[in-house]
Structures are given as structure tokens and as C-alpha cells.
Amino acid sequence: MQTRDRSLPASPARRRLIGLALAAPAALALGADEAEPAERAGDPIAALAAEGDFSGSILVRSRGEVVYARSFGLASRAFAVANTLRTRHPIASITKTFTATLILDLHERGQLDLHRPVVAYLPEFRREGTGAITAHHLLNHTAGLPNFDAGNSLERALSDGLPVYQRPMTRAQLFERACSGAPVAAPGTAFDYNNGDYIVLGALIERLHGRPLEAVLAGRILDPLGLADTGLLRQSDVIDRLATGYFHRDDLDAYVNDLPVYPENWYAAGAMYSTVGDLLAFADALFGGRLIGPPALALMLAPGLDDYGYGLWSYTIRIGQRRSRVAKRPGRIMGAQGQLFRMLDEDVTVVLLSNAARGELDALVARIGRLYAA
């Protein structure tokens, strides 16, 4: 049985298989260091990575300075291509933090009232019981919508496939799936991690901007920050330097290829890719008040049910005799696994991106953060 730090919120991946995260700093250019053996003496992070059979990249910035940047394992096992700091990875539900930022940007611009019913902006959202659902409820997963991802498990995926993700769907069809069925709880009364909430938010962003999500994401976040290694995945696109995903089958005691999917079907809930450097730049801009202002950032970081704010978990941990505020966004889709971990009071950011999932990265990212929080 696995144990975890009680100070960490439960990862959504623990509840289902598909749970379904300025130019990048010059210090992240490739260098000789990342080619050194992972067993290099005096490197406690490499030791932790080896302990967990970690494959991917780890980046740490402490008090304005990049203090650790290393890659481990293979981006492609078939072709023996090593992971590097420039390897692009699917970031799964870290996407939700980008989506929440775009929603809060609309709120700051006076185009969206977070507490006004969504049907006022999206009339097609008017279904049985949805009239009281607001953007606030969708952002913090308390909308009460039925969860079309519920019940996913490795065994079921291997036997029955993943129907929502293994057939091409238009965004209108995704929206219909997210909204089908009567709500299962009154808005605001229960936390239920639900990709459908963020599919609706993606549709809301497109409606209010009058442009596709890709264009809004580029115009409001990616281009202003110079995030050239970040974008939305699409099954038909060949993306340079994108890692291949592998997940570990305990019954086979081996890594296997990720299941075939249309990644665009995760849409605003989980369809993005990025690098550790781009995610660090995004985190610095977000928490530094350069994407949304302090009042909107405070809304994002206000912990609701299950310590979930808007698009991330927000909670405190104990460091020695003091309490430390943490903003954390995990993501996982099969072998793709990531962590964006910000210790707000210590100005410490840890970014992990992995393409070969064995276990979860919650404990690893917390242990790395504590190394630099003293």
C-alpha cells in the first residue's frame, strides 16, 4: 500500500485512470550537466528520481534563481532518444490552470461575472438543473454535473477502451457529452473532480472571445510570454520533440505504450503540451501578477472544497515551526504525468514532467520542494 504526505491533496489520478498545469529563462539551455549520470554523487534529487524510476525532467527555481535543471530517462524507448530540458511533454490537467487563467482574465476585463449563471453567456448550456451553475462552480468543480469520466480504471480501459477519447469528436460533441444528464448535486454543495467542467469553460472562453481556444491561448498567454514550446495537442499533428508516453503495467511488470487516443478530446481540461522551462515561465508570470492582477489571483488561490481553488489545489504545509502556503497543479493521463508546485511564501517553484508513469509524483515534488524551503 502506498502512503503519502498528509499535507498533500489527493491527486485526481488516484481516483481514475484518466483524471481525468516572457521567454523561457536562458539558464535552461542545454548543457553538459544534464548528460551526466543520474547517480552523480551529492545530488539528492537524482537519488529521489532513481528511487522512483523517474523518466522526464525536473526544474527548480528558488528565490529568483534556477537552482536545479536535469533530465532523466528516455523520451522514446523505441528509438533510444533521451529526455532533455527541451523535450515537450503532454501536461494533462495542468492545462486547467491555463484555462482558469483565461477565465479570470475575462472576469478582470468585465466580460464575465463569475457568479452569473453560465446560461446567460452560453444559452445551449440550458439543460435540466443547469440554470444555477456559474463559472465559479465550474472552476472549483462544484457544479454538480454528471461525470462522464467516472468509473475509468486500467482494467476497464484495457477491456473496453476509452470511448470518449478514442473516437474523433467535434467540440460541439464534447460539449454535449459534458452536459448530458441531469446534475447529480446542487451547485456549490459537493466537490467532484470533473473534466466536463473545464470543457464547458473552454466553450465559454470561445464564445466570449469569438475565437477558437488555440487563438485565445496564444494571444493572451503563450505569445506575450514567449512560450514557443507550449500548445494544444491534436492527433493529426506531428509535434517536434514530443515525448512518447508509457505507463507501467503491474500485472506485466513492464512499461507499455500509452493507449491510442485523440488528445484534442481533453480540450480545455487536459490537451496541452509544454516543457519544464515554459511551465516555469508561466508560473512566474501567473504568481507574479503579470497575467491576472492580485484580486483575481487571490480568487484562484482561495481554497474551496477539498482545498481546491480555481484550476489548482491551494493549501498549507508545515515547514519546521511555520506554515507555508502551496499552490499545486498535478496532471496525469496514462504515462504523461506532471507537477507544477509553487511554495508561495518561500518563492520556490518545482516543475516535473514525466513520460513514463510508475506511481505518482505527489510525494516526489513535495520532497524536492522541502529541500529548498528551509
KEVO-520488 format. One record per atom (N, C-alpha, C, O): x, y, z. Coordinates in steps of 0.02 Angstrom, whole numbers, plus 50000, padded with zeros to 5 digits. Each point is the difference from the previous one (the first is absolute). Example, Ala and Ser with C-alpha at 12.3 -4.5 7.8 and 13.67 -1.06 7.14 Angstrom:
# residues 2
506604971650390/499555005950000/500455006050000/500524999950033/499305005449931/500425005950003/499615005550037/500255005550008/
//
This chain:
# residues 374
500424994050000/499585006050000/500445006250000/500485000550038/499355004349918/500385006249998/499765004850054/499415000250016/501055003750011/499825005350046/500205006649970/500405000249953/499325005250073/500165006649974/500025005050058/499714998850053/500625006849934/500035005550048/499295002450012/499655001849953/500134998150109/499315001950016/499865007349982/499425002049995/501105002049996/499895007049983/499825001049927/499815005549981/500244989249978/499875000749929/499294997949984/499754995150028/499915008649927/499344998049979/500034993949957/500514998849966/498964997250034/499994994049959/500025001949926/499635004349978/500814992449985/500045001249928/499384997249966/499754994750021/499985008749927/499434997349965/500164993349968/499554995849990/501085003049993/500194993749969/499904994250048/499934994349978/500065007150086/499894994850049/499294997449997/499854994550022/499705009649949/499304998149998/499794997049933/499484996849996/500925004449952/499834997049935/500624999949956/500465004050010/499554991549943/500594999449956/500105006349959/500555002549995/498915000049976/500055006149960/499685005650041/499395000550000/500995003650035/499755004650050/499785006249973/499845005949992/500274989050000/499685002649960/499334997850034/499465001649975/505115045450012/500325003750010/499895004549977/500365004950009/503595059449701/500684999150027/500314994249964/499644995149995/500915004649980/500334994249969/500224995350055/500105002150057/499994991749926/500264995350048/500695002250022/500395002549958/499784996750106/500645002550025/500594997349960/500024994149983/500465010350003/500594997949962/500394994650037/500354996149968/499585003650098/500364995150040/499784992949983/500334995250021/499125004049942/499754993349985/500274997249935/499794994749978/500675008949989/500304997349940/500364993550017/500264999150055/499764996449897/500324993550012/500735001050016/500355004149971/499894991950076/500705000350019/500254993050015/499634995249996/501015004450023/500304993550013/499704996850062/500014993950006/499745010150040/499784997350064/499474994649993/500024994950034/499495006349921/499454995249996/500214993449970/499634995150004/500955004749964/500244993749972/500384995850051/500194994349985/499945008550074/500374996250050/499574994450028/499385000449997/500924994350029/499604994450028/499555002350056/500185004450040/499214992649962/499535001850052/500264998350069/499765002750050/500724992849954/500264997950065/500555004650026/500354998350048/499735007749920/500535004550021/499985001150075/499475001550029/501104997750003/500045000850073/499805007050020/500165004949965/499514995650092/499825006650026/499385003049969/499875006050011/499754990249952/499405002649968/499394996550031/499804994749976/499915008250076/499444996650033/499394999349955/499614995250008/500285009649946/499424999549956/500094994249951/499524996349987/501085002849987/500124994249956/499894993550037/499754995249971/500445004650093/499884994050039/499264998750008/499774994249995/499835011150017/499284999250006/499704997749933/499554995949998/500715006949947/499754998249934/500144992649985/499574996549974/501045001450043/500184993049989/499574995350043/499804994649978/500065007650082/499594995950046/499314998849972/499714994650010/500025010349954/499334999349972/499994998249927/499485000349968/501114997950003/500044998249929/499725005649957/499624998849953/500575007550064/499735005949966/500295000749931/500614999449990/498965002049961/500225001549932/499695006649979/499395000649996/501035004449992/499755006649982/500495005350021/500604998950001/499145007050016/500425005750019/499755003050065/499415000050016/501085002850021/499865003250064/500345006850000/500595000649983/499035004550035/500255006850001/499805003350065/499424999650021/501055003750012/499865003450063/500275007249996/500575001249980/499005003450039/500215007050005/499875002350071/499444999250026/501065003650006/499955002150069/500215007350006/500565001849983/498975002450042/500145007150012/500315003449939/500505003550004/499194995349939/500195003449938/500564996949961/500215002849949/500064991550073/500574997049966/499874992649986/499774996450044/500375001449895/499954992949983/500574996450036/500585001249987/499234994250057/500504996650041/500064992649981/500464996650023/499095000949936/500044993049979/499644999249934/499435002349993/500894994449959/499684998649936/500344993849970/500565000449975/499084993950027/500294993749976/499474995749968/499405000550015/500824995349940/499564995349966/500234992850012/500604998750010/498924996849987/500144993050015/499614995649950/499475001949976/500814992350009/499634995049961/499925001849927/500345004449974/499204992049993/499935000349928/499335003149980/499474998250025/500575006549928/499395002849970/499684995149952/499394999949991/501034995949977/499764994749957/500394993750016/500614999649988/499064995450038/500334993750014/500134996149936/500494996349995/499075004549956/500094996349937/500625002249963/500334996049968/499835010550036/500575002749962/500565002450045/500475003249976/499504995350089/500535001650048/500175007449998/500595001950000/498905002449999/500095007250001/499935002550072/499494998750032/501025004649993/499995002250070/499545006050010/499925004149956/499784996250104/499675006150021/500515005650009/500554998750025/499275007449956/500405005950013/499545005550026/499394999150002/500905006450018/499615005650024/499575003149945/499535003750014/500624994849924/499615002549943/499474995049978/499625001549953/500344992750078/499484995249983/499325002750018/499895002550056/499654997149898/499315002150013/499614994050026/500084994349976/499505007050073/499604994750032/499265002050001/499855005950010/499694989449980/499315001550017/499965001850075/500304996650041/499335008649975/499975002250070/499334998450033/499895001850057/499674994749906/499384997550030/499635005750036/499885005349970/499924993650092/499565004850034/500345006450023/499675004450028/500984996349963/500305006650010/499685005049952/500005006050012/499724991349933/499625004149953/499465004050036/499865005749981/499844991550071/499455003450034/500225006650031/499595004650006/501044996050015/500235006450028/500035005349946/499855005850013/500344992349926/499985004849944/499285002149986/499865005949990/499684989250009/499305001649987/499725004650054/499655004849984/500504993750079/499765004350054/500285007149993/499655004850015/500974995849964/500305006649990/499635003949946/499875006050008/499954990649937/499635003449947/499315002250024/499765005449981/499914990550060/499355001950028/500075006150045/499595004649997/500914995450046/500105005750046/500205006349962/499835005550021/500514993749924/500165005849957/499365003049972/499935006149999/499604989749979/499355002549978/499635003650056/499695005249990/500354992050070/499695003150058/500305006950014/499635004850013/501034995749985/500335006450013/499805005349948/499965005950016/499934991949923/499835004649946/499265001950000/499775003849957/499854993650091/499305001750005/499554996449951/499425001849991/500854992949977/499604996349951/499654993950030/499584997049967/500595001350094/499714994050031/499915001150074/500475001750036/498924997449987/499854999950072/500044992850023/499624995749978/500855002850067/500114993250022/499404997050036/499944993950005/499615010450020/499434997550038/499345000949963/499464999350030/500585002349907/499405000249958/499914993249967/500504997049980/498895000550013/499904993549968/500324999749931/499965004749961/500364989750025/500354999249937/499525000449941/500205002149946/499184995950063/499525000249945/499895007149974/499775000949944/500405004150096/499955006949976/500505001449944/499895004549959/500654991750039/500515000849949/499984994449948/500165001049942/499644993050080/499964994149958/499294997250003/499874995550040/499675007149919/499304997650005/499934992549989/499544996950027/500925000049934/499964992849988/500174995950062/499924993950001/500325009550052/500144996650063/499364998950041/500014996750052/499435005949924/499384999550037/499734992949995/499684998149951/500454998050100/499764993150005/499644999250067/499965004750039/499804989549973/499674998650063/500475001350059/500524996750006/499315008150036/500385001350060/500625004349992/500365001050049/499785001549890/500625003949991/499905007550009/500495003849998/498904998450013/499875007250001/500365003850054/500115006049993/500094990750062/500345003450055/500754999249998/500355002650044/499924993749908/500724998749997/500375006149974/499815002849948/500714999350087/500395005849981/500714997949981/500194994350010/500195010549963/500714998649986/500384998350064/500454995949999/499365007350056/500314998550064/499934992550016/500484996850021/498935000549969/499894992950015/500414995549954/500274995050022/499775006849914/500384996049953/500755000350017/500344994949997/499905011050020/500715000950015/500224995850060/500554997250000/499025002350051/500224996350059/499664993250008/499974997150054/499775000349889/499734993249997/499444998850051/499974994750031/499595010249976/499414999050042/499365001149960/499485001450030/500554997949904/499425001349958/499474994650007/499415001249989/500804992750029/499524994550007/499824996549935/499544996049998/500835005549948/499874996749937/500174992550005/500464998250036/499184997549928/500184992950000/500694999349969/500195003649954/500194991750072/500704999349981/500084994449948/499944994150016/500195007949921/500044994749949/500654996150004/500074994949965/500415007250077/500614996150011/499934995150058/500444995950011/499025004550027/499944995950060/500034992649982/499724997849950/500634998550093/500034992849991/500574997649957/500094993949992/500315010749979/500564997849960/500514996450044/500145002250056/500124992449919/500524996250035/500434996849947/499804999449942/500804998550078/500444996749953/499674993849971/500024998849939/499684997250103/499694993849977/499465001449949/499954996649948/499635008350067/499465001649954/500265003049935/499754998549946/500775005750059/500295003049939/500304994749955/499945000349939/500394994750092/500314994749960/499494995449967/500114997349946/499325001850087/499494995549973/499515003449953/499784997149950/500035009250068/499475003449963/500255006149961/499625002849960/501014999350051/500245006149968/499765006250038/499734999550055/500385006249914/499815006450029/499575003749948/500255004149962/499104994350036/499575002449945/500025007649990/499995002349943/500045001650110/499995007349993/500635002549966/499995005249967/500564991250041/500655002549977/500284996249940/500505002149971/499194992350010/500264996049945/499595000549937/500084995849955/499505009150041/499655001649937/500035007649992/499965003750049/500104998649889/500035007349990/499345003250018/499464997349985/500595008450048/499405003850019/500105007449985/500555002750010/498935000549968/500025007249994/499925003150069/499814996650048/500355009749958/499915003250065/499275000550019/499834999850060/499735000649892/499294999950015/499804993350030/499594999750046/500694994949927/499854993450027/500284999150070/499694996950043/500925005749968/500294999850068/499565003850049/499874997650055/499915008349924/499565004050043/499374996250017/499775000150057/499954996549893/499394996150012/500124994450050/499584998750043/501004997949952/500164994750048/500085002850070/499774997050048/500555008849958/500125003050065/499355002150034/499955000150061/499555001649899/499385002650028/499434995050002/499455001650022/500674992449955/499454995149995/499824997450070/500434998850042/498935000449968/499774997450064/499865005550051/500305005349997/499254993350048/499825004950052/500565000550051/500344995050013/499775010950017/500515000750053/499894995050056/499434998050014/501115000050017/499974995050053/500055003250069/499914996650051/500225009949952/500035003650064/499835007349987/500115002649945/499625000750105/499865007249994/500655003949993/500484998450035/499555006749922/500615003849992/500275002750066/499635002850040/501014996349970/500335002650059/499994995550061/500275001950052/499424992349943/499924995850059/500494994250006/500114997450054/500205000649890/500444994250002/500565000949950/499905002449945/500714995550074/500575000049955/500024993449961/499984994650030/500055006049904/500074994049957/500465001949942/499805003849956/500804993550045/500485001749948/499744997549933/499904993949991/499995010749962/499624998449940/500285003749940/499985006149997/500304990149955/500255003149939/499465004049963/500145004949967/499244992850040/499445003349966/499935007350020/499815004149959/500354997650104/499965007050022/500445004449956/499805005549981/500804992150004/500475004249962/499874999749925/500225004449964/499444990550012/499775000149931/499485005549990/500015003549950/499544997250098/499525005549997/500365006850004/499825004649964/500684995950079/500375006350005/500365001649935/500045005849980/500224989049986/500325001249935/499505002949950/500165004649963/499234992650036/499485002649956/499825007250019/499865004149956/500144997450108/499855006850023/500535004949977/499845005549978/500804992550026/500555004349977/499925001449925/500075005749978/499784989149983/499935000949928/499415004649984/500045004149954/499414995250082/499415004149987/500155007450015/499845004349960/500464997150097/500105006950020/500555003449959/499985006149990/500514990149986/500525002949958/499814999949926/500275003949961/499284991650020/499834999349929/500554996949959/500045001049940/500404995250093/500574996849966/500114993150029/499774998750056/500574996849908/500164993450028/500455000650061/500375004850008/499604990150034/500415000050061/500745000849984/500365003550035/499884993249911/500715000549982/500215007249990/500535002150023/499055001749942/500175007049985/499985004250063/500435004450009/499094994450035/499975003850063/500604998450044/500305004550028/499864989249977/500574997850041/500645003349974/500405002550040/499704997449895/500595003149971/500015007550012/500515002850020/498935000549968/499985007350005/500055002750070/500295005350011/499434991050038/499985002750068/500574997450044/500195003450048/500114990749936/500514997250044/500644998149962/500545002550017/499414993349933/500594997049970/500445005149965/500605000450012/499115003649944/500405004949962/500285005550045/500595001749994/499015001350051/500285005250043/500584997550044/500465003950015/499524989850005/500534997350043/500554996549960/500504997850029/499425001749906/500514996749960/500044992550011/500554997249997/498894999750016/499994992750014/499954996249934/499464997549982/501105002049984/500014997049933/499954992450002/499874996949948/500215000050109/499984992750007/499364997650032/499974994550027/499515009649970/499364998450032/499435000749950/500005004649960/499534990850043/499435000449955/499494994650015/500034996750053/499515002349901/499474994950007/500164994149955/500185000849942/499754993350086/500114993849963/499424998549953/499425001550015/500754995649929/499504997649953/500264993649969/500594999649981/498994995350013/500234993549977/500345000549932/500474996249986/499305008249971/500275000449932/500665003849997/500344999649948/499865004050104/500595004249998/500634996150020/500004996250049/500535004749913/500664997450018/500365005650037/500155005249971/499984993850094/500285005350042/500734998350015/500154994950031/500285009449947/500724999050009/500174999450074/499765003950041/500674991449975/500274999050067/499484997950051/500115000950060/499334996449919/499494997750047/500164993150025/500124995449960/499895003750106/500164993550030/499444995149987/499415001849996/500784991949996/499524994549996/499814997950071/500434999650044/498934998949966/499774998150067/499984992550011/499824996249955/500385001850105/499994993050019/499714999550071/500165004250043/499424990849970/499784999050068/500194993050023/500084995549959/499985003750106/500254993750027/499424995350014/499535001850036/500504992149936/499514994850014/500274995650055/500484996249990/499235004350069/500244996050056/499914992549987/500404995950022/499065002349941/499894993049986/500534997149954/500144994050001/500175010349957/500534997849955/500695001750027/500514997649975/499505006750077/500635002750027/500425003049943/500594998649993/499085005549967/500345003049943/499655006549980/499415001050013/500975003449954/499715005949969/499704998149933/500304996149962/499135006650023/499674998849936/499815006749968/499995005150034/499884994849902/499805006149966/499345002650027/499564996150018/500375010549985/499365003050017/499464997649950/500164998449943/499225001450080/499454998149956/499915005349946/500125005950012/499664992149929/499885004949947/499405004350017/499484997550021/500605009149969/499465004750016/500025005949951/500505001049965/498965002850035/499995006649968/500115005050056/499525001750035/501095000849974/500135004250059/499615006650000/499895002950053/499894999449888/499625006249998/499334999350036/499695005050017/500094988849995/499364999150036/500065001950073/499485000750034/501125000249992/500075002750068/499925007650000/499855003050052/500255000149892/499815007049989/500265004450057/500584999450020/499015005050006/500215004750051/500114996850068/500215003350047/499654990249958/500114996450063/500684996650003/500244998550055/500085000249886/500624996150005/500384998949935/500394995349997/499515008849951/500284998549935/500665003549984/500244999649944/500065003850104/500605003949985/500644996050006/500024994850034/500515007749933/500684997650010/500455005950017/499825005849986/500754992850045/500465005450018/500684997050019/500104994049994/500355010350028/500654998050027/500055002650072/499615004250021/500884993250016/500095002550068/500175007450001/499775003650044/500614998749907/500185007149997/499415004549987/499935005250031/499644992749922/499415004049986/499535000250059/499705005250015/500224989150020/499554999950058/500275004450056/499615003250036/501054997049972/500295004550050/499855007249982/499815004050043/500274997849894/499865006949979/499275001750009/499835005550021/499734989849965/499285001050012/499865001150074/499645004650018/500654991250024/499895000650072/500265006750026/499665003250040/500924998949938/500285006450023/499545005849979/499905004650039/499834995149900/499565005349977/499344999950037/499735005350019/500004988749992/499354999450034/500055002450072/499635004450021/500834992650017/500045001750071/500345006750012/499965002850055/500364999849894/500305006750004/499525005549980/500205005849999/499184992549984/499505005149985/500055002949930/499755005549988/500584991049966/500085002849932/499494997149951/499975002349943/499634992950077/499474997449958/499315002250025/499575001949961/500334997850103/499405002550033/500225004050061/500544998750027/499065006149993/500185004250056/499924996750068/499714994550004/500535008750048/499964997150068/499304997950021/499934994750029/499545009349959/499334997750021/499794993549966/499724995550032/500415003949903/499824993949964/500434994150023/499754994450007/500905006950005/500434994750024/499774997650069/500044994050015/499735010650026/499754998150066/499394995449993/499914995450039/499665005949912/499434995649987/500244993049980/499734995050023/500775004849934/500264993549978/500274996150058/499914993950003/500425009450044/500354996650055/499564998950061/500224996950049/499175005649950/499554999050057/499774992850003/499644997849956/500574998450095/499814992850002/499264999150012/499715002950046/499994993049913/499304998250010/499944993050027/500404998050042/499104998349935/499924993250023/500594995849975/500235000949944/500014994550098/500584995949985/500635004249989/500464997849965/499575008250063/500575004549992/500135001849928/500565001549981/498924998449978/500085001649929/499775007149987/499455001950019/500985002049949/499835006849981/499715000149930/499524996449985/500785007749972/499805000249929/500564996949959/500525003249989/499394990749989/500494996749956/500614997350035/500474997849966/499545002350100/500574997350038/499804998850072/499485002450023/500934993850012/499904999150072/500395005450037/500555002049980/499175000450075/500295005350040/499944998250073/499444999250025/501125000150010/499994997550068/500645002150036/500435003349970/499654994850092/500605001650037/500334993650025/499664995050013/501005005249993/500384994650030/500435002950055/500095006150003/500174989750040/500435002350054/500734998949981/500204994549982/500185010950022/500734999849989/500325002050066/500025005950018/500244989250018/500265001550067/499445002550045/499514996650012/500585009650013/499515002950046/499525004849965/499595003350033/500454997249901/499575004849965/499554996549949/500134994349980/499355009150002/499554997649948/500195003249933/500185005949997/499794990249951/500185002549934/499434998849951/499714994549997/500115010749965/499464999449951/500274996749936/500545001649976/499064993849997/500204996449940/499435000449949/499414999350017/500775001949920/499554999349943/500264994249959/500594999949981/498994995250006/500224993949968/499524998049945/499394999950009/500904998449933/499604997549945/500304993649972/500495000349962/499254993950057/500234993849969/499624998649936/499475002949988/500804992849972/499664997849940/500224993049982/500584998250009/498954997749967/500194993349979/499504997349949/499405000050011/500864997749934/499624996249951/500444994149980/500485000949963/499354993250060/500404994049987/500735001350020/500135001650058/500344997849895/500705000950018/500225007250009/500495001350033/499145003449937/500175007050007/499825002450070/499424999350021/501075003350015/499885002250068/500395006350013/500595000549981/499115004450052/500345006250014/499815002950067/499484998150029/500935006449996/499875003550062/500265007249993/500575001249980/498995003650036/500205007050006/499885001950073/499425000350022/501125000850015/499975000550074/500335006650019/500595001149989/499025003450041/500255006650019/499915001050075/499454999750026/501125001450008/499995001850071/500005007550003/500525003249992/498894999750021/499895007149990/500405004350048/500255005349981/499824992650080/500355004150050/500764999649992/500355004650018/499894989849956/500734999149992/500245001849931/500605000149987/498945001449966/500175001349930/500414994249972/500535001049970/499214992950039/500314994049973/499504996849952/499424998950017/500824999749923/499594996649949/500344993649978/500595000049985/499034994550014/500254993649976/499554997949942/499394999850007/500924998549936/499634997649942/500274993149983/500604999149990/498954996050006/500184993349979/499574998149940/499395001050001/500924996349947/499634997249944/500294993149985/500604999249993/498964995950002/500224993149990/499604996849944/499425001649989/500904993849975/499674996349946/499944992650015/499784996149957/500405001850103/499954992950019/499774999650072/500405000750047/498954998349962/499715000350067/500064993450036/499764994849975/500545005350083/499994994350045/499895002850070/500455003150028/498964995949998/499825003650061/499815007149983/499865001649942/500135002750108/499815007049991/500565004550025/500424998050040/499565008249937/500545004750014/499855004750058/500405004550014/499044994550021/499825004550055/500545000350054/500225005450020/500004988850003/500494999850054/500685002649975/500345003550037/499854994949901/500645002249974/500045007649996/500505003050020/498985000249953/500035007349992/500005003450069/500335005150008/499314992150040/500015002950068/500684999450033/500235004650033/500094989649958/500664999150030/500515004649968/500445002750035/499524998449900/500465004649967/499885007150025/500475003750014/498904998349991/499855006750024/500275001350069/500265005450014/499684989750029/500245000850069/500775000850003/500265003150045/500094994049906/500735000749999/500215007349994/500535001950025/499055002249942/500185007049986/499615004950041/500075006149992/499514991450054/499555004450038/500295002250066/499735004450033/500824992549989/500285001650065/500265007250003/500265002250051/
//
